[in-house]
Amino acid sequence: MAEVGREDFGALLRRLRLGASLTIEALAEASGVSVRGIGDLERGRRAVPQRRTVAALADGLGLGEAERERLLAAARIGRNPRPAPAGLRAFPRGIGDFVGREAELARLTALAGREAAGLPVVVAVSGPPGAGKTILALHAANELADRFTDGQLLIDLRGMDDDPPGPAELMLRVLKALGVADRDLGLAGPQGHPELYRQVLAERRCLLVLDNARDEAQVRPLLPGAGAGMVVVTSRRMLTGLESVHRLPIGELSPADACAFLTVLIGHERAEADPGALIEVADRCGRLPLALRVAGNWLATRTGWSVRRLADRLALEERRLDTLTAGDLRLSAAFDLSYRQLTSAAARLFRLLSLVEGPDVSAAGAAQLTGQDVFDAEDVLEELVETGLLGTDQDRYRLHDLLRLYAHGRLRAEEHGERAEAARSALRRWLLETTVVAGRWYEPGHGAPPAAWQGVVDLSSAEHARRWLQAEGDNWLAALRAAADAGDHTTVVEVAEALHWFSDQWIFWGHWPEVFRTAAHSAQALGDPLLEATQLNYHAWALLVCEGRRHDSLARSAQALAAAQRAADLPQQGWANKYTAWAFRLLGDYAGAARHNREAAGLFEAAGDLHGALQSKVENGLILVDGGRHEEAITEILDTLAFLDQAGDRIEPHIADFTRANLQMTIGGAHAHLESWSEAAEHLGTAVELCRASGNIALGSRALVRLGNSLLAAGHHDEARDAFTRCLALGAAADPSRLAEAEERLALLDTP
């Protein structure tokens, strides 16, 4: 039937053309359809065209209404009698337990409706091994079946094979799957298959899933240039070289979706019996769909196992990849396929990245591991990103947790132990050396790096230094721990000393108590009472400000005072009294606070410590405010601001900025207690801007909440809402208690 229908159309087209006394060339010129296309249609060598092509031929022939309809009807008969090939819409098992990926599915659905001007939609779905790229594409194809009435076809490109099929072989498979007759294939010949392939896809509304692509060269010839179809390409590689494609990278599932996926596999009863263990299993699978499927299958076939038993087994990192094996489904095998395709340089860097102790690394950090320059290291990192083995976020690179375990296994198997340890030591040494240089931007008497410093990262400004310290925080903290464990106490103290004033810029990082506790132990080990006093004072500050442990802070500052007295050092005696005053104030003992602060002021004056004297003045204003003496506090704070202005550049700029913001916030608080709302808002607004300009998020969050409270009390609800909203937008670096307060205030504002 299909062959007769096509001959009928071709015969009719030829008769109409001859009746109009037109050559094929003349009809081609009049209709815009190619000479070869018209010839192939008349000879039955080409599939019957779509309606728009038939309409163009009818216009070129100058047909009347009746003959136009007759030609269109012949085209419909020629297209429709051939049923879709058997199995064209049959997909592999596994779609039924699909969970999550709502955003990705929504994107694919939206893209499916974007075909325009006869151009097909091409989407490249990329992600690491085991991310569920194929199952996402198949689920989307199933959901979109009604939009692609000529069928949905999956072609496995076998991109991980040692010898994957080439474009010519794959084109032939697609053409046969779409029901193109062997006679047509023979007439076209191998050299004509690309054109036939493009014609067939241009004339059908198909969804083609090209699964597991190796690279751009394999995929590019398979992408149609016309038609109303859609092509979804899945690959572990990002396929960066493909042009005019929509990109959809995917990674691990969300925590909720990962648990839901496990629940589907093992059943609600077992999942709900121990939800905590279920979360642990999901987390230890890195929320990677393939790992979750292996874990779920393991539990589903071992009904005597509790979820807790598997969670505890997965807790052993050295056995985790071996545990994630279920029959012939082995997680590490999926990783092996990608690893084998790496160049030797990329494979070695992949192994060495398992030595990075933080969650991610920069190109500069990777260069320390390999001994390369930064640009060469960056090129190799990008190769790993392209292959799907490494994630990236701006200029940071991250191994998935399970890939990190796999890389560490390859490191043990392939890298000499001494070489691996040398790479780890080089990275740690660089991290600590750079931390000292970056931190000293904020220290009095230091500032910019010395001219002799030859660094590989940009520390040309305090802002650059702050960004580096925060981005590398987990890494340099791990290096500091390693130095302490190795007994390198001098380095530990040097690092902590360099970070003292910087800690005010990142108060709620969460690790300052550990940093300064570790440094205090190292100072004690060195037997230097001055170093000990200094680090004990820093630890007293961290306990007080970062953790709110007022009594523990008092005990630490007392130890610091004793050490400072042994060292006969007046400034550290002053700081010990300053932190003691601070703790007493927060405990409500304002008389004790005032007594210790006066002692601190005298010691700072005797030592000529201008920075200490400034902070004792600030503390005095805070004691007056907290003690309810608000008018006196305002006068005292204005005097301190004048003192700060007079000191000029004798005060380190970042200390001056921080202190000004703190003073403006304190005077704003004093006006708020007096219900002078406009004055309070003015000073608090100034504090907010000073914090924003200096990048101090922690202090800024406090200022924004106080500003919002003052505006709320004054009845300015919209402005208050804006202040609380801005506070929440500051994120994890803000004061957690202020974030909670801002959220609470917004909830109250939303309550009728």
C-alpha positions in Angstrom: 0.0 0.0 0.0 2.7 2.5 0.9 4.5 1.9 -2.4 1.3 2.3 -4.4 0.4 5.5 -2.6 3.8 7.0 -3.3 3.7 6.1 -7.0 0.2 7.6 -7.2 1.4 10.9 -5.9 4.5 10.8 -8.2 2.4 9.9 -11.2 -0.2 12.6 -10.5 2.6 15.2 -9.9 4.2 14.3 -13.3 0.8 14.4 -15.1 0.0 17.8 -13.7 3.4 19.2 -14.5 3.2 18.0 -18.1 -0.3 19.3 -18.4 1.0 22.7 -17.3 3.8 22.4 -20.0 6.5 22.8 -17.3 9.9 21.2 -17.2 11.2 20.0 -13.8 13.5 23.0 -13.8 10.7 25.4 -14.5 8.5 23.9 -11.7 11.5 24.0 -9.3 12.0 27.7 -10.0 8.3 28.4 -9.6 7.8 26.4 -6.4 11.1 26.7 -4.6 11.4 22.9 -4.4 14.7 21.5 -5.7 15.0 19.9 -9.1 16.3 16.7 -7.5 13.5 16.7 -5.0 10.8 16.9 -7.7 12.5 14.3 -9.8 12.8 11.9 -6.8 9.1 12.5 -6.0 7.9 11.7 -9.5 10.0 8.5 -9.6 8.9 7.4 -6.2 12.4 7.6 -4.8 11.6 10.0 -2.1 9.0 9.9 0.7 6.0 12.0 0.1 6.6 15.5 1.4 4.7 17.3 4.1 1.8 19.6 3.4 3.8 22.8 3.1 6.0 21.3 0.3 2.9 20.0 -1.5 1.3 23.4 -1.2 4.4 25.0 -2.8 4.2 22.6 -5.7 0.5 23.3 -6.2 1.3 27.1 -6.3 4.1 26.5 -8.8 1.7 24.5 -11.0 -1.0 27.2 -10.7 -3.6 24.6 -9.7 -7.2 25.4 -9.1 -9.0 24.4 -5.9 -10.1 21.0 -7.0 -6.7 19.9 -8.4 -4.9 21.3 -5.4 -7.1 19.3 -3.1 -6.5 16.2 -5.2 -2.7 16.6 -5.0 -2.9 17.1 -1.2 -5.2 14.0 -0.8 -2.7 11.9 -2.8 0.1 13.1 -0.5 -1.9 12.1 2.6 -2.6 8.7 1.1 1.1 8.3 0.4 2.1 9.3 3.9 -0.4 7.6 6.1 -0.8 4.0 5.0 2.6 2.9 6.4 2.1 2.1 10.1 4.8 3.1 12.6 7.4 0.4 12.7 6.9 -2.2 15.4 8.6 -1.2 18.6 9.1 2.4 17.6 7.6 3.5 20.9 8.8 0.7 23.1 11.2 1.8 25.8 13.4 -0.2 28.2 12.1 -1.1 31.6 12.7 1.3 34.5 10.6 4.3 33.6 7.9 3.2 36.1 10.1 4.0 39.1 11.2 7.4 37.9 11.2 10.0 40.7 12.0 13.8 40.8 13.6 15.9 38.1 10.5 18.1 37.9 12.5 21.1 36.8 14.4 19.2 34.1 11.1 17.6 32.8 9.5 21.0 32.7 12.4 22.4 30.7 12.2 19.5 28.2 8.4 20.0 27.9 8.8 23.7 27.3 11.5 23.1 24.7 9.3 20.5 22.9 6.9 23.3 22.1 9.5 25.7 20.7 10.0 24.4 17.2 9.7 27.3 14.8 10.5 28.0 11.2 10.9 24.3 10.5 13.9 23.9 12.8 14.0 20.9 15.1 14.8 21.3 18.8 18.0 19.7 19.9 18.7 19.2 23.7 22.0 17.9 25.1 21.5 16.2 28.5 24.9 15.8 30.2 26.0 14.6 33.6 28.3 12.3 35.5 28.2 8.5 35.3 25.1 7.3 37.1 23.2 10.6 37.1 20.2 9.1 35.3 20.5 10.8 32.0 19.0 8.0 29.9 16.1 7.4 32.2 15.3 11.1 32.2 15.3 11.2 28.4 13.1 8.1 28.1 10.7 9.4 30.7 10.4 12.7 28.9 9.9 10.9 25.6 7.1 8.9 27.2 5.5 12.1 28.5 5.8 13.9 25.2 4.6 10.9 23.0 1.4 12.7 22.0 3.4 15.6 20.6 5.4 13.5 18.3 2.9 11.4 16.4 5.3 9.9 14.0 7.0 8.1 16.9 9.8 8.2 19.4 13.0 6.3 18.8 15.9 5.4 21.1 19.3 4.8 19.5 22.2 3.7 21.7 25.3 5.3 20.4 27.5 3.1 22.7 29.8 6.0 23.4 31.7 4.2 26.2 32.6 1.3 23.9 36.2 1.0 22.7 35.0 1.1 19.1 31.6 2.8 19.0 29.5 2.9 15.8 30.1 5.8 13.5 27.5 8.2 12.0 27.0 6.2 8.8 26.0 3.1 10.7 23.8 5.0 13.1 22.0 6.8 10.2 21.2 3.5 8.6 19.8 2.1 11.9 17.6 5.2 12.3 16.3 5.0 8.7 15.5 1.3 9.0 13.8 1.8 12.4 11.7 4.5 10.8 10.6 2.0 8.1 12.5 3.3 5.1 12.3 0.6 2.5 15.4 -1.4 1.5 14.8 -0.4 -2.1 15.0 3.3 -1.2 18.1 2.7 0.8 19.7 0.9 -2.1 18.7 3.5 -4.6 20.2 6.3 -2.5 23.4 4.3 -1.8 25.7 4.9 1.2 26.7 8.3 -0.2 23.0 9.3 -0.4 22.0 8.1 3.1 22.8 11.5 4.8 20.5 13.4 2.5 17.8 10.7 2.8 18.2 10.8 6.6 17.7 14.5 6.6 14.7 14.3 4.3 13.0 11.6 6.3 13.4 13.4 9.6 12.4 16.7 8.1 9.1 15.2 6.9 8.2 13.5 10.2 7.4 14.7 13.6 9.6 12.4 15.6 11.4 12.5 18.9 14.8 10.9 18.5 16.8 10.0 21.7 20.5 9.6 20.9 21.7 7.9 24.0 25.2 7.6 25.4 27.0 9.8 22.8 30.8 9.6 22.7 31.6 13.0 21.3 30.6 15.8 19.0 31.9 14.0 15.9 29.7 11.1 16.4 26.6 13.2 17.1 26.9 16.2 14.8 26.0 14.3 11.5 22.9 12.8 13.2 21.3 16.2 14.0 18.6 17.1 11.4 18.6 20.6 10.0 14.9 20.9 9.3 11.5 19.6 10.4 9.3 19.8 13.5 11.0 17.0 15.4 13.0 16.9 18.6 16.4 15.3 19.3 17.5 14.6 22.9 21.2 13.7 23.1 22.5 12.1 26.4 26.2 12.0 27.1 28.6 11.9 30.0 30.5 14.6 28.1 29.2 18.2 27.9 29.5 18.1 24.1 30.7 21.7 24.2 31.4 21.8 20.5 27.9 21.2 19.4 26.2 24.4 17.9 22.6 25.6 18.3 21.6 23.2 21.1 19.8 23.6 24.3 21.9 22.3 27.3 20.5 20.5 30.3 23.2 19.4 32.8 22.0 17.1 35.6 23.6 15.9 38.8 22.4 14.2 42.0 18.8 14.2 43.2 17.5 16.5 45.9 17.5 15.0 49.4 13.7 14.6 49.3 13.7 13.0 45.8 16.5 10.6 46.8 14.6 9.3 49.8 11.4 9.1 47.6 13.3 7.0 45.0 14.6 4.6 47.7 11.0 4.3 49.1 9.7 3.3 45.6 12.3 0.6 45.5 12.0 -0.9 49.0 8.4 0.0 49.9 6.8 2.5 52.3 6.7 0.1 55.3 10.5 -0.4 55.4 11.2 3.2 54.6 9.0 4.6 57.3 10.3 2.1 59.9 13.6 4.1 60.1 13.4 7.4 58.2 16.8 8.5 59.7 18.5 5.5 58.3 16.9 6.1 54.9 18.3 9.6 54.8 21.7 8.2 55.7 21.6 5.7 52.9 20.6 8.4 50.4 23.4 10.7 51.6 26.0 7.9 51.5 24.9 7.2 48.0 25.7 10.8 47.2 22.0 11.0 46.0 23.3 9.6 42.7 20.5 7.8 41.0 22.5 4.7 39.9 23.9 4.3 43.5 20.4 4.7 44.9 19.1 2.1 42.5 21.9 -0.4 43.6 21.2 0.3 47.3 17.4 0.0 46.8 17.8 -3.3 44.8 20.1 -4.6 47.5 17.4 -4.0 50.2 14.6 -5.2 48.0 16.2 -8.6 47.5 17.3 -8.9 51.2 14.1 -8.6 53.1 15.8 -9.6 56.3 18.0 -6.5 56.2 16.9 -3.3 57.9 17.7 0.0 56.3 19.8 0.8 59.3 22.0 -2.2 58.6 22.8 -1.0 55.1 23.3 2.6 56.3 25.9 1.3 58.8 27.6 -0.7 56.1 27.8 2.3 53.7 29.3 4.4 56.5 32.6 2.6 56.0 34.1 4.7 53.2 36.8 2.2 52.3 34.1 -0.4 51.5 31.3 1.9 50.2 31.9 1.3 46.5 32.2 -2.5 47.0 28.9 -2.4 48.9 27.2 -0.6 46.1 27.0 -3.7 44.0 23.8 -5.6 43.2 24.3 -8.6 40.9 25.7 -7.4 37.6 24.9 -3.8 38.6 28.1 -2.3 39.9 28.6 1.4 40.5 32.4 1.4 40.1 32.0 -0.2 36.7 30.2 2.9 35.5 33.0 5.0 36.7 35.6 2.7 35.1 34.1 3.4 31.6 34.8 7.1 31.9 38.1 6.8 33.6 39.5 4.6 30.8 38.9 7.3 28.3 40.9 10.0 30.0 44.3 11.2 28.8 47.2 10.3 31.1 47.4 13.8 32.5 43.7 14.0 33.2 43.7 10.5 34.8 46.6 11.5 37.2 44.9 14.8 38.2 41.6 12.9 38.7 43.5 10.6 41.1 45.2 13.4 42.9 42.0 15.4 43.4 41.0 12.8 46.0 43.7 14.3 48.2 41.8 17.6 48.4 40.4 17.7 51.9 37.7 20.3 51.3 34.6 20.0 49.1 36.2 21.7 46.1 39.4 23.1 44.7 40.6 26.0 42.4 42.8 25.7 39.4 45.7 27.2 41.5 45.2 24.4 44.1 45.1 21.7 41.5 48.4 23.1 40.1 50.0 22.5 43.5 49.1 18.9 43.3 50.5 18.3 39.8 53.4 20.7 39.8 52.0 22.4 36.6 51.4 26.0 36.0 47.9 27.2 36.7 46.8 27.5 33.0 47.9 24.0 32.2 46.2 22.6 35.3 43.0 24.5 34.3 43.1 22.9 30.9 43.3 19.4 32.5 40.5 20.3 34.9 38.3 21.4 32.0 38.9 18.0 30.3 37.6 16.3 33.5 34.6 18.6 33.5 33.9 17.9 29.8 34.0 14.1 30.5 31.5 14.4 33.3 33.9 13.4 36.1 34.2 16.8 37.7 31.6 19.4 38.6 32.2 23.1 38.3 30.8 26.2 39.9 32.4 29.4 38.6 36.1 28.9 39.3 35.7 26.0 41.7 35.9 22.3 40.8 34.2 19.5 42.8 34.4 15.7 42.7 31.1 14.0 43.6 31.6 12.1 46.9 31.4 8.7 45.3 33.8 9.7 42.5 36.2 11.0 45.2 36.2 7.5 46.7 36.7 5.9 43.3 39.6 8.4 42.6 41.2 7.5 45.9 41.0 3.9 45.0 42.8 4.5 41.7 45.3 6.6 43.6 46.2 3.7 45.9 46.4 1.4 43.0 48.4 3.5 40.5 50.3 6.2 42.3 53.4 5.7 44.3 52.8 6.5 48.0 55.7 9.0 48.3 54.5 10.9 45.2 51.0 11.1 46.5 52.2 12.4 49.9 54.5 14.9 48.2 51.5 16.2 46.2 49.4 16.5 49.4 52.2 18.3 51.3 52.7 20.7 48.4 49.0 21.6 48.4 48.8 22.0 52.2 52.0 24.2 52.3 50.7 26.5 49.6 47.3 26.8 51.3 48.9 27.9 54.6 51.4 30.2 53.1 48.7 31.9 51.0 46.4 32.1 54.0 49.0 34.1 56.0 49.6 36.5 53.1 45.8 37.0 52.5 45.0 37.4 56.2 47.6 40.0 56.8 45.7 42.4 54.5 43.5 43.0 57.7 46.4 43.1 60.2 47.9 46.4 61.4 51.4 46.9 60.1 51.0 44.5 57.1 48.4 45.2 54.4 49.3 44.3 50.8 51.6 41.3 50.1 55.3 42.2 50.1 56.9 42.9 46.8 59.0 39.7 47.0 55.9 37.5 47.3 55.4 35.4 44.2 51.9 34.1 44.5 49.7 32.3 41.9 46.5 33.9 43.1 45.4 37.5 42.9 45.7 39.1 46.4 46.1 42.6 45.0 43.3 44.0 47.3 41.8 43.2 50.6 38.5 42.2 48.9 40.4 39.6 46.7 42.1 38.3 49.9 38.7 38.0 51.6 37.2 36.1 48.7 40.2 33.7 48.6 40.1 33.0 52.3 36.4 32.3 52.2 36.5 30.2 49.1 39.4 28.1 50.4 38.2 28.0 54.0 37.6 24.3 54.3 40.9 23.5 52.5 43.2 25.8 54.6 41.4 24.7 57.8 42.2 21.0 56.9 45.8 22.0 56.2 46.0 23.8 59.6 44.7 20.7 61.3 47.3 18.6 59.6 50.1 21.0 60.6 48.9 20.8 64.2 48.8 17.0 64.1 52.3 17.0 62.6 53.6 19.2 65.5 54.3 22.2 63.2 53.3 24.6 66.0 55.1 27.6 64.6 53.1 27.5 61.4 49.8 27.0 63.3 50.4 30.1 65.4 51.6 32.2 62.4 48.4 31.3 60.5 46.1 32.1 63.4 47.9 35.4 64.1 47.4 36.4 60.5 43.7 35.7 60.7 42.9 37.6 63.9 41.4 40.8 62.5 40.0 39.0 59.4 37.8 36.9 61.7 35.7 40.0 62.3 34.9 39.9 58.5 33.5 36.3 58.7 32.3 35.9 62.2 29.8 33.1 61.7 31.9 30.8 59.5 31.7 28.3 62.3 35.3 27.3 62.8 37.0 30.2 64.6 36.8 28.6 68.0 38.6 25.6 66.6 41.2 27.7 64.8 42.1 29.7 67.9 41.8 26.7 70.3 44.3 24.8 68.1 46.6 27.8 68.0 46.5 28.2 71.8 47.5 24.6 72.2 50.4 25.1 69.7 51.5 28.3 71.6 51.5 26.4 74.8 53.6 23.6 73.2 56.1 26.3 72.0 56.5 27.5 75.6 56.1 31.1 74.7 53.8 32.9 77.3 53.2 35.9 75.0 52.1 33.7 72.1 50.0 31.7 74.5 48.3 34.8 75.9 47.6 36.1 72.4 46.0 32.9 71.2 44.0 32.4 74.4 42.6 35.9 74.0 41.6 35.1 70.5 39.9 31.9 71.7 38.1 33.9 74.4 36.7 36.2 71.7 35.6 33.2 69.5 33.8 31.5 72.4 32.0 34.7 73.3 31.1 36.0 69.8 30.8 32.9 67.7 29.3 30.4 70.2 27.8 32.6 73.0 29.7 30.7 75.7 30.1 33.5 78.1 31.4 31.6 81.2 33.8 29.6 79.1 35.0 32.8 77.5 35.6 34.3 81.0 37.7 31.3 82.0 39.8 31.6 78.8 40.4 35.3 79.2 41.5 34.6 82.8 44.1 32.1 81.5 45.1 34.7 78.9 45.6 37.3 81.6 47.8 35.0 83.6 49.9 34.2 80.6 50.2 37.9 79.6 51.3 38.7 83.1 54.0 36.0 83.0 55.1 37.6 79.7 54.9 41.1 81.2 53.0 42.2 78.1 50.7 45.1 78.7 48.6 44.9 75.4 47.6 41.3 75.9 46.8 42.1 79.5 44.6 44.9 78.2 42.8 42.5 75.7 42.2 39.9 78.4 40.5 42.6 80.5 38.6 43.8 77.4 37.2 40.3 76.7 36.4 39.9 80.4 34.4 43.2 80.3 32.6 42.0 77.2 31.5 38.8 78.8 30.4 40.5 82.0 28.3 42.9 80.0 26.5 40.1 78.2 25.9 38.4 81.6 24.3 41.6 82.9 27.1 42.5 85.3 27.6 46.1 84.1 29.7 47.2 87.2 32.1 44.3 86.6 32.2 45.1 82.9 33.0 48.8 83.6 35.7 47.8 86.1 37.5 45.5 83.7 37.1 47.9 80.8 38.7 50.7 82.7 41.6 48.4 83.5 41.9 47.5 79.8 41.8 51.2 78.8 44.6 52.0 81.2 46.8 49.1 80.0 46.2 50.1 76.4 47.1 53.7 77.1 50.3 52.6 79.0 51.3 50.4 76.1 50.5 53.0 73.4 48.1 50.5 71.8 45.8 52.7 69.7 43.7 49.8 68.3 43.1 48.5 71.8 42.3 51.9 73.2 39.7 52.3 70.4 38.0 49.0 71.2 37.9 49.9 74.9 36.1 53.1 74.0 33.6 51.1 71.9 33.0 48.7 74.8 32.3 51.6 77.2 29.5 52.8 74.9 28.0 49.3 74.7 28.1 49.0 78.5 26.2 52.3 78.9 23.6 51.2 76.3 23.1 47.8 77.7 22.9 49.3 81.2 20.1 51.6 80.2 22.1 54.9 80.3 21.2 55.8 76.7 21.8 59.6 76.7 25.3 59.0 78.2 25.9 56.3 75.7 25.1 58.6 72.7 27.6 61.2 74.0 30.2 58.6 74.6 29.8 57.1 71.1 29.9 60.5 69.4 33.2 61.1 71.3 34.5 57.7 70.1 33.6 58.5 66.5 35.5 61.8 66.8 38.5 59.9 68.3 38.4 57.5 65.3 38.3 60.4 62.8 41.3 62.1 64.6 43.3 58.9 64.5 43.1 58.9 60.7 45.3 56.4 59.0 47.0 55.4 62.3 44.0 53.0 62.6 44.2 50.1 60.1 41.5 50.8 57.4 39.5 47.6 57.9 39.5 48.0 61.6 38.3 51.5 61.2 35.5 50.5 58.8 34.4 47.7 61.2 34.5 50.0 64.2 32.5 52.8 62.5 29.8 50.4 61.5 29.6 49.0 65.0 29.5 52.5 66.5 26.7 53.6 64.2 24.7 50.5 65.0 25.2 51.1 68.8 24.2 54.7 68.6 21.2 53.7 66.5 20.3 51.2 69.2 20.5 53.9 71.9 18.1 56.1 69.9 15.8 53.2 69.5 15.6 52.7 73.3 14.7 56.3 73.6 12.0 55.8 70.8 13.7 58.4 68.7 12.8 56.3 65.6 14.0 58.7 62.8 17.4 59.1 64.5 17.7 55.4 65.1 16.8 54.6 61.5 19.3 57.2 60.2 22.3 55.7 62.2 21.3 52.1 61.5 20.9 52.8 57.8 24.4 54.2 57.9 25.7 51.1 59.6 24.0 48.9 56.9 25.7 50.8 54.2 29.1 50.7 55.9 28.8 46.9 56.3 27.7 46.5 52.6 30.7 48.6 51.4 33.2 46.6 53.5 31.6 43.2 52.7 30.9 42.4 56.4 27.8 40.2 56.1 27.7 39.2 59.8 27.6 42.7 61.1 25.3 43.8 58.3 22.7 41.2 59.2 22.6 42.6 62.7 22.3 46.1 61.5 19.5 45.2 59.1 17.4 43.5 61.8 17.8 46.5 64.1 16.9 48.8 61.3 13.8 46.7 60.5 12.7 46.7 64.1 13.1 50.5 64.4 11.1 51.0 61.2 8.5 48.6 62.3 8.1 50.4 65.7 7.8 53.7 63.8 4.9 52.2 61.7 6.9 52.0 58.4 5.9 48.5 57.6 7.0 48.4 53.9 10.4 49.7 54.7 10.7 47.3 57.6 9.8 44.4 55.3 12.5 45.4 52.9 15.1 45.5 55.7 14.1 42.0 56.9 14.0 40.6 53.4 17.5 42.0 52.7 18.8 40.4 55.9 17.5 36.9 54.7 19.1 37.4 51.4 22.5 37.6 53.0 22.6 33.8 53.4 24.8 31.6 55.5 27.5 34.1 56.4 25.0 36.2 58.4 24.3 35.9 62.1 22.0 32.8 62.4 20.0 34.4 65.3 19.4 37.5 63.2 18.2 35.4 60.2 15.8 33.7 62.5 14.6 37.0 63.9 14.1 38.4 60.4 12.1 35.4 59.3 9.9 35.7 62.4 9.3 39.4 61.8 8.3 38.8 58.2 5.9 36.1 59.2 4.3 38.6 61.7 4.1 41.2 58.9 2.3 38.7 56.7 -0.2 37.8 59.5 -3.5 39.8 59.1 
